[in-house]
Amino acid sequence: MERAGQQIGRIEIRLRQLGLRLDRLVAKADEAGPEATSDYRQQIDRIREKHAVARGKMKAFRDANGEKWENFKGGVEIACHDLENAFKAVSQ
């Protein structure tokens, strides 16, 4: 069974990777200029929001000083799952 520290580290790494992926999408939209569709830009905005939610949940855990990971795990995992689904939607 994976320890809480390992789970937290894995999620934080994944959030950084998804943040970099988001940066690439934004750069791609900026390069396309006005040709980037409104829908594409809206999808990027949704990804930004979901990324901020996931990071916020991880920050809440870190700020909780001593609270058990189990108290936060479900919310963090749901936020990360929503974020990954938003990326899948933009790539389709």
N, CA, C and O atoms as CSV, one atom per row, in Angstrom:
chain,resi,resn,atom,element,x,y,z
A,1,MET,N,N,0.840,-1.192,0.000
A,1,MET,CA,C,0.000,0.000,0.000
A,1,MET,C,C,0.879,1.248,0.000
A,1,MET,O,O,1.865,1.331,0.733
A,2,GLU,N,N,0.516,2.183,-0.809
A,2,GLU,CA,C,1.285,3.416,-0.952
A,2,GLU,C,C,1.096,4.298,0.284
A,2,GLU,O,O,-0.029,4.478,0.752
A,3,ARG,N,N,2.161,4.833,0.800
A,3,ARG,CA,C,2.102,5.701,1.968
A,3,ARG,C,C,1.606,7.087,1.579
A,3,ARG,O,O,1.693,7.494,0.420
A,4,ALA,N,N,1.086,7.800,2.566
A,4,ALA,CA,C,0.541,9.133,2.317
A,4,ALA,C,C,1.594,10.048,1.699
A,4,ALA,O,O,1.296,10.787,0.760
A,5,GLY,N,N,2.803,10.008,2.206
A,5,GLY,CA,C,3.871,10.856,1.667
A,5,GLY,C,C,4.147,10.583,0.207
A,5,GLY,O,O,4.402,11.502,-0.571
A,6,GLN,N,N,4.093,9.312,-0.162
A,6,GLN,CA,C,4.307,8.942,-1.556
A,6,GLN,C,C,3.152,9.423,-2.423
A,6,GLN,O,O,3.365,9.912,-3.532
A,7,GLN,N,N,1.936,9.286,-1.919
A,7,GLN,CA,C,0.760,9.742,-2.667
A,7,GLN,C,C,0.818,11.248,-2.871
A,7,GLN,O,O,0.556,11.744,-3.967
A,8,ILE,N,N,1.160,11.966,-1.825
A,8,ILE,CA,C,1.231,13.423,-1.893
A,8,ILE,C,C,2.295,13.846,-2.897
A,8,ILE,O,O,2.057,14.717,-3.734
A,9,GLY,N,N,3.462,13.231,-2.811
A,9,GLY,CA,C,4.544,13.548,-3.747
A,9,GLY,C,C,4.146,13.278,-5.182
A,9,GLY,O,O,4.432,14.073,-6.077
A,10,ARG,N,N,3.481,12.147,-5.401
A,10,ARG,CA,C,3.043,11.778,-6.754
A,10,ARG,C,C,2.041,12.797,-7.293
A,10,ARG,O,O,2.124,13.200,-8.453
A,11,ILE,N,N,1.104,13.207,-6.458
A,11,ILE,CA,C,0.099,14.181,-6.888
A,11,ILE,C,C,0.734,15.537,-7.160
A,11,ILE,O,O,0.388,16.197,-8.140
A,12,GLU,N,N,1.660,15.958,-6.302
A,12,GLU,CA,C,2.313,17.252,-6.527
A,12,GLU,C,C,3.121,17.252,-7.816
A,12,GLU,O,O,3.120,18.241,-8.549
A,13,ILE,N,N,3.806,16.159,-8.096
A,13,ILE,CA,C,4.541,16.051,-9.364
A,13,ILE,C,C,3.575,16.118,-10.538
A,13,ILE,O,O,3.830,16.813,-11.521
A,14,ARG,N,N,2.466,15.394,-10.432
A,14,ARG,CA,C,1.480,15.396,-11.519
A,14,ARG,C,C,0.892,16.783,-11.734
A,14,ARG,O,O,0.679,17.195,-12.874
A,15,LEU,N,N,0.627,17.509,-10.649
A,15,LEU,CA,C,0.101,18.868,-10.781
A,15,LEU,C,C,1.105,19.787,-11.467
A,15,LEU,O,O,0.723,20.630,-12.279
A,16,ARG,N,N,2.392,19.628,-11.142
A,16,ARG,CA,C,3.416,20.440,-11.832
A,16,ARG,C,C,3.464,20.095,-13.318
A,16,ARG,O,O,3.574,20.987,-14.160
A,17,GLN,N,N,3.380,18.797,-13.646
A,17,GLN,CA,C,3.392,18.376,-15.044
A,17,GLN,C,C,2.183,18.947,-15.787
A,17,GLN,O,O,2.306,19.434,-16.911
A,18,LEU,N,N,1.024,18.881,-15.151
A,18,LEU,CA,C,-0.183,19.413,-15.795
A,18,LEU,C,C,-0.108,20.929,-15.918
A,18,LEU,O,O,-0.640,21.494,-16.874
A,19,GLY,N,N,0.537,21.594,-14.975
A,19,GLY,CA,C,0.747,23.038,-15.083
A,19,GLY,C,C,1.603,23.387,-16.293
A,19,GLY,O,O,1.327,24.353,-17.004
A,20,LEU,N,N,2.641,22.596,-16.518
A,20,LEU,CA,C,3.490,22.810,-17.697
A,20,LEU,C,C,2.713,22.536,-18.984
A,20,LEU,O,O,2.868,23.247,-19.978
A,21,ARG,N,N,1.894,21.520,-18.954
A,21,ARG,CA,C,1.061,21.208,-20.122
A,21,ARG,C,C,0.088,22.345,-20.403
A,21,ARG,O,O,-0.149,22.694,-21.560
A,22,LEU,N,N,-0.469,22.917,-19.352
A,22,LEU,CA,C,-1.359,24.070,-19.493
A,22,LEU,C,C,-0.607,25.243,-20.115
A,22,LEU,O,O,-1.131,25.918,-21.001
A,23,ASP,N,N,0.612,25.485,-19.656
A,23,ASP,CA,C,1.424,26.564,-20.229
A,23,ASP,C,C,1.629,26.367,-21.728
A,23,ASP,O,O,1.600,27.329,-22.495
A,24,ARG,N,N,1.837,25.107,-22.145
A,24,ARG,CA,C,2.012,24.831,-23.582
A,24,ARG,C,C,0.730,25.096,-24.359
A,24,ARG,O,O,0.781,25.607,-25.478
A,25,LEU,N,N,-0.418,24.756,-23.781
A,25,LEU,CA,C,-1.693,25.031,-24.453
A,25,LEU,C,C,-1.912,26.531,-24.612
A,25,LEU,O,O,-2.367,26.992,-25.659
A,26,VAL,N,N,-1.588,27.282,-23.574
A,26,VAL,CA,C,-1.743,28.736,-23.637
A,26,VAL,C,C,-0.823,29.306,-24.710
A,26,VAL,O,O,-1.236,30.171,-25.482
A,27,ALA,N,N,0.409,28.834,-24.765
A,27,ALA,CA,C,1.354,29.307,-25.784
A,27,ALA,C,C,0.852,28.967,-27.179
A,27,ALA,O,O,0.970,29.774,-28.101
A,28,LYS,N,N,0.295,27.779,-27.333
A,28,LYS,CA,C,-0.242,27.370,-28.640
A,28,LYS,C,C,-1.399,28.282,-29.050
A,28,LYS,O,O,-1.490,28.691,-30.208
A,29,ALA,N,N,-2.277,28.598,-28.106
A,29,ALA,CA,C,-3.406,29.492,-28.404
A,29,ALA,C,C,-2.898,30.894,-28.732
A,29,ALA,O,O,-3.423,31.553,-29.630
A,30,ASP,N,N,-1.880,31.347,-28.007
A,30,ASP,CA,C,-1.319,32.669,-28.276
A,30,ASP,C,C,-0.672,32.727,-29.659
A,30,ASP,O,O,-0.790,33.730,-30.362
A,31,GLU,N,N,0.007,31.652,-30.043
A,31,GLU,CA,C,0.626,31.592,-31.369
A,31,GLU,C,C,-0.426,31.623,-32.466
A,31,GLU,O,O,-0.220,32.228,-33.518
A,32,ALA,N,N,-1.551,30.972,-32.215
A,32,ALA,CA,C,-2.618,30.933,-33.213
A,32,ALA,C,C,-3.296,32.289,-33.333
A,32,ALA,O,O,-3.943,32.585,-34.338
A,33,GLY,N,N,-3.142,33.106,-32.305
A,33,GLY,CA,C,-3.725,34.442,-32.332
A,33,GLY,C,C,-5.228,34.387,-32.470
A,33,GLY,O,O,-5.888,33.565,-31.835
A,34,PRO,N,N,-5.771,35.262,-33.301
A,34,PRO,CA,C,-7.230,35.311,-33.446
A,34,PRO,C,C,-7.820,34.044,-34.061
A,34,PRO,O,O,-9.028,33.818,-33.980
A,35,GLU,N,N,-6.976,33.220,-34.674
A,35,GLU,CA,C,-7.473,31.985,-35.267
A,35,GLU,C,C,-7.862,30.953,-34.210
A,35,GLU,O,O,-8.639,30.040,-34.490
A,36,ALA,N,N,-7.324,31.093,-32.996
A,36,ALA,CA,C,-7.693,30.167,-31.921
A,36,ALA,C,C,-9.172,30.396,-31.611
A,36,ALA,O,O,-9.598,31.518,-31.337
A,37,THR,N,N,-9.922,29.339,-31.659
A,37,THR,CA,C,-11.359,29.467,-31.486
A,37,THR,C,C,-11.715,29.875,-30.060
A,37,THR,O,O,-10.971,29.639,-29.108
A,38,SER,N,N,-12.852,30.477,-29.962
A,38,SER,CA,C,-13.370,30.869,-28.658
A,38,SER,C,C,-13.554,29.637,-27.776
A,38,SER,O,O,-13.282,29.682,-26.577
A,39,ASP,N,N,-14.016,28.540,-28.370
A,39,ASP,CA,C,-14.216,27.302,-27.614
A,39,ASP,C,C,-12.891,26.799,-27.040
A,39,ASP,O,O,-12.841,26.367,-25.888
A,40,TYR,N,N,-11.829,26.853,-27.826
A,40,TYR,CA,C,-10.513,26.403,-27.380
A,40,TYR,C,C,-10.051,27.247,-26.194
A,40,TYR,O,O,-9.547,26.717,-25.203
A,41,ARG,N,N,-10.223,28.541,-26.300
A,41,ARG,CA,C,-9.822,29.430,-25.200
A,41,ARG,C,C,-10.681,29.198,-23.956
A,41,ARG,O,O,-10.186,29.301,-22.833
A,42,GLN,N,N,-11.954,28.887,-24.147
A,42,GLN,CA,C,-12.819,28.580,-23.003
A,42,GLN,C,C,-12.381,27.280,-22.332
A,42,GLN,O,O,-12.412,27.165,-21.107
A,43,GLN,N,N,-11.979,26.315,-23.133
A,43,GLN,CA,C,-11.487,25.061,-22.565
A,43,GLN,C,C,-10.222,25.299,-21.753
A,43,GLN,O,O,-10.046,24.716,-20.683
A,44,ILE,N,N,-9.351,26.145,-22.256
A,44,ILE,CA,C,-8.129,26.483,-21.523
A,44,ILE,C,C,-8.486,27.167,-20.202
A,44,ILE,O,O,-7.879,26.883,-19.169
A,45,ASP,N,N,-9.461,28.058,-20.238
A,45,ASP,CA,C,-9.896,28.716,-18.999
A,45,ASP,C,C,-10.448,27.706,-17.995
A,45,ASP,O,O,-10.201,27.833,-16.796
A,46,ARG,N,N,-11.189,26.708,-18.468
A,46,ARG,CA,C,-11.716,25.665,-17.570
A,46,ARG,C,C,-10.572,24.867,-16.959
A,46,ARG,O,O,-10.604,24.521,-15.778
A,47,ILE,N,N,-9.562,24.580,-17.774
A,47,ILE,CA,C,-8.402,23.847,-17.262
A,47,ILE,C,C,-7.692,24.686,-16.195
A,47,ILE,O,O,-7.305,24.165,-15.149
A,48,ARG,N,N,-7.525,25.972,-16.458
A,48,ARG,CA,C,-6.900,26.859,-15.467
A,48,ARG,C,C,-7.651,26.805,-14.136
A,48,ARG,O,O,-7.047,26.693,-13.069
A,49,GLU,N,N,-8.970,26.888,-14.223
A,49,GLU,CA,C,-9.791,26.870,-13.010
A,49,GLU,C,C,-9.627,25.549,-12.266
A,49,GLU,O,O,-9.468,25.543,-11.045
A,50,LYS,N,N,-9.664,24.454,-12.974
A,50,LYS,CA,C,-9.551,23.137,-12.345
A,50,LYS,C,C,-8.157,22.936,-11.755
A,50,LYS,O,O,-8.006,22.315,-10.703
A,51,HIS,N,N,-7.151,23.458,-12.430
A,51,HIS,CA,C,-5.782,23.373,-11.917
A,51,HIS,C,C,-5.677,24.178,-10.621
A,51,HIS,O,O,-5.050,23.737,-9.658
A,52,ALA,N,N,-6.286,25.341,-10.604
A,52,ALA,CA,C,-6.257,26.173,-9.396
A,52,ALA,C,C,-6.983,25.480,-8.241
A,52,ALA,O,O,-6.538,25.558,-7.096
A,53,VAL,N,N,-8.082,24.812,-8.532
A,53,VAL,CA,C,-8.817,24.083,-7.490
A,53,VAL,C,C,-7.948,22.958,-6.917
A,53,VAL,O,O,-7.853,22.809,-5.698
A,54,ALA,N,N,-7.321,22.177,-7.781
A,54,ALA,CA,C,-6.480,21.070,-7.323
A,54,ALA,C,C,-5.298,21.587,-6.501
A,54,ALA,O,O,-4.979,21.031,-5.450
A,55,ARG,N,N,-4.657,22.639,-6.976
A,55,ARG,CA,C,-3.541,23.221,-6.204
A,55,ARG,C,C,-4.035,23.754,-4.875
A,55,ARG,O,O,-3.352,23.620,-3.859
A,56,GLY,N,N,-5.223,24.361,-4.870
A,56,GLY,CA,C,-5.790,24.895,-3.640
A,56,GLY,C,C,-6.061,23.803,-2.622
A,56,GLY,O,O,-5.841,24.000,-1.427
A,57,LYS,N,N,-6.530,22.664,-3.078
A,57,LYS,CA,C,-6.787,21.549,-2.167
A,57,LYS,C,C,-5.484,21.015,-1.583
A,57,LYS,O,O,-5.433,20.656,-0.407
A,58,MET,N,N,-4.436,20.962,-2.392
A,58,MET,CA,C,-3.135,20.533,-1.870
A,58,MET,C,C,-2.590,21.564,-0.885
A,58,MET,O,O,-1.994,21.194,0.126
A,59,LYS,N,N,-2.783,22.838,-1.165
A,59,LYS,CA,C,-2.334,23.888,-0.254
A,59,LYS,C,C,-3.093,23.793,1.071
A,59,LYS,O,O,-2.504,23.955,2.139
A,60,ALA,N,N,-4.392,23.532,1.002
A,60,ALA,CA,C,-5.193,23.384,2.224
A,60,ALA,C,C,-4.654,22.241,3.066
A,60,ALA,O,O,-4.608,22.338,4.292
A,61,PHE,N,N,-4.249,21.165,2.419
A,61,PHE,CA,C,-3.677,20.043,3.149
A,61,PHE,C,C,-2.374,20.464,3.824
A,61,PHE,O,O,-2.173,20.206,5.011
A,62,ARG,N,N,-1.490,21.112,3.064
A,62,ARG,CA,C,-0.205,21.528,3.634
A,62,ARG,C,C,-0.406,22.514,4.780
A,62,ARG,O,O,0.327,22.476,5.769
A,63,ASP,N,N,-1.394,23.394,4.653
A,63,ASP,CA,C,-1.655,24.399,5.686
A,63,ASP,C,C,-2.359,23.829,6.917
A,63,ASP,O,O,-2.432,24.492,7.952
A,64,ALA,N,N,-2.872,22.613,6.811
A,64,ALA,CA,C,-3.645,22.027,7.907
A,64,ALA,C,C,-2.770,21.551,9.065
A,64,ALA,O,O,-3.293,21.178,10.115
A,65,ASN,N,N,-1.479,21.559,8.896
A,65,ASN,CA,C,-0.544,21.215,9.976
A,65,ASN,C,C,-1.003,20.051,10.834
A,65,ASN,O,O,-1.618,20.229,11.885
A,66,GLY,N,N,-0.695,18.877,10.366
A,66,GLY,CA,C,-0.958,17.705,11.174
A,66,GLY,C,C,-2.249,16.982,10.857
A,66,GLY,O,O,-2.454,15.859,11.317
A,67,GLU,N,N,-3.119,17.595,10.084
A,67,GLU,CA,C,-4.334,16.881,9.687
A,67,GLU,C,C,-3.914,15.656,8.876
A,67,GLU,O,O,-2.907,15.683,8.168
A,68,LYS,N,N,-4.677,14.613,8.986
A,68,LYS,CA,C,-4.358,13.390,8.270
A,68,LYS,C,C,-4.654,13.542,6.779
A,68,LYS,O,O,-5.625,14.183,6.376
A,69,TRP,N,N,-3.793,12.938,5.985
A,69,TRP,CA,C,-3.941,12.939,4.532
A,69,TRP,C,C,-5.306,12.362,4.150
A,69,TRP,O,O,-5.932,12.819,3.194
A,70,GLU,N,N,-5.753,11.377,4.885
A,70,GLU,CA,C,-7.023,10.732,4.575
A,70,GLU,C,C,-8.185,11.729,4.585
A,70,GLU,O,O,-9.175,11.531,3.881
A,71,ASN,N,N,-8.069,12.797,5.375
A,71,ASN,CA,C,-9.121,13.811,5.437
A,71,ASN,C,C,-9.193,14.639,4.152
A,71,ASN,O,O,-10.222,15.248,3.862
A,72,PHE,N,N,-8.112,14.661,3.392
A,72,PHE,CA,C,-8.024,15.502,2.193
A,72,PHE,C,C,-7.958,14.692,0.905
A,72,PHE,O,O,-8.257,15.199,-0.176
A,73,LYS,N,N,-7.568,13.448,1.030
A,73,LYS,CA,C,-7.273,12.609,-0.130
A,73,LYS,C,C,-8.403,12.586,-1.157
A,73,LYS,O,O,-8.160,12.785,-2.347
A,74,GLY,N,N,-9.626,12.348,-0.711
A,74,GLY,CA,C,-10.745,12.238,-1.651
A,74,GLY,C,C,-10.953,13.499,-2.464
A,74,GLY,O,O,-11.120,13.427,-3.682
A,75,GLY,N,N,-10.945,14.651,-1.815
A,75,GLY,CA,C,-11.141,15.918,-2.508
A,75,GLY,C,C,-10.024,16.223,-3.488
A,75,GLY,O,O,-10.269,16.726,-4.585
A,76,VAL,N,N,-8.795,15.916,-3.088
A,76,VAL,CA,C,-7.648,16.156,-3.968
A,76,VAL,C,C,-7.721,15.245,-5.185
A,76,VAL,O,O,-7.499,15.688,-6.312
A,77,GLU,N,N,-8.031,13.976,-4.958
A,77,GLU,CA,C,-8.093,13.040,-6.074
A,77,GLU,C,C,-9.212,13.392,-7.046
A,77,GLU,O,O,-9.037,13.268,-8.258
A,78,ILE,N,N,-10.347,13.825,-6.537
A,78,ILE,CA,C,-11.449,14.240,-7.411
A,78,ILE,C,C,-11.038,15.460,-8.229
A,78,ILE,O,O,-11.293,15.516,-9.433
A,79,ALA,N,N,-10.405,16.434,-7.586
A,79,ALA,CA,C,-9.969,17.651,-8.287
A,79,ALA,C,C,-8.955,17.308,-9.377
A,79,ALA,O,O,-9.011,17.867,-10.472
A,80,CYS,N,N,-8.035,16.396,-9.086
A,80,CYS,CA,C,-7.043,15.994,-10.089
A,80,CYS,C,C,-7.697,15.230,-11.240
A,80,CYS,O,O,-7.333,15.414,-12.402
A,81,HIS,N,N,-8.650,14.388,-10.915
A,81,HIS,CA,C,-9.380,13.640,-11.951
A,81,HIS,C,C,-10.143,14.611,-12.863
A,81,HIS,O,O,-10.122,14.458,-14.084
A,82,ASP,N,N,-10.809,15.598,-12.278
A,82,ASP,CA,C,-11.525,16.612,-13.072
A,82,ASP,C,C,-10.560,17.370,-13.981
A,82,ASP,O,O,-10.875,17.650,-15.138
A,83,LEU,N,N,-9.398,17.694,-13.453
A,83,LEU,CA,C,-8.382,18.412,-14.227
A,83,LEU,C,C,-7.921,17.561,-15.409
A,83,LEU,O,O,-7.838,18.054,-16.534
A,84,GLU,N,N,-7.626,16.308,-15.163
A,84,GLU,CA,C,-7.170,15.442,-16.252
A,84,GLU,C,C,-8.261,15.251,-17.302
A,84,GLU,O,O,-7.959,15.172,-18.493
A,85,ASN,N,N,-9.521,15.175,-16.881
A,85,ASN,CA,C,-10.614,15.068,-17.837
A,85,ASN,C,C,-10.732,16.333,-18.691
A,85,ASN,O,O,-11.061,16.256,-19.874
A,86,ALA,N,N,-10.464,17.487,-18.095
A,86,ALA,CA,C,-10.511,18.749,-18.845
A,86,ALA,C,C,-9.418,18.745,-19.920
A,86,ALA,O,O,-9.639,19.232,-21.029
A,87,PHE,N,N,-8.245,18.198,-19.598
A,87,PHE,CA,C,-7.184,18.094,-20.601
A,87,PHE,C,C,-7.597,17.154,-21.731
A,87,PHE,O,O,-7.328,17.426,-22.901
A,88,LYS,N,N,-8.247,16.057,-21.378
A,88,LYS,CA,C,-8.691,15.108,-22.395
A,88,LYS,C,C,-9.705,15.770,-23.336
A,88,LYS,O,O,-9.690,15.536,-24.544
A,89,ALA,N,N,-10.570,16.587,-22.773
A,89,ALA,CA,C,-11.594,17.256,-23.584
A,89,ALA,C,C,-10.965,18.210,-24.585
A,89,ALA,O,O,-11.431,18.304,-25.720
A,90,VAL,N,N,-9.933,18.908,-24.194
A,90,VAL,CA,C,-9.309,19.880,-25.091
A,90,VAL,C,C,-8.516,19.183,-26.193
A,90,VAL,O,O,-8.318,19.752,-27.267
A,91,SER,N,N,-8.061,17.963,-25.938
A,91,SER,CA,C,-7.262,17.270,-26.952
A,91,SER,C,C,-8.136,16.525,-27.960
A,91,SER,O,O,-7.617,15.985,-28.937
A,92,GLN,N,N,-9.440,16.486,-27.744
A,92,GLN,CA,C,-10.320,15.765,-28.665
A,92,GLN,C,C,-10.772,16.645,-29.799
A,92,GLN,O,O,-11.520,16.196,-30.668
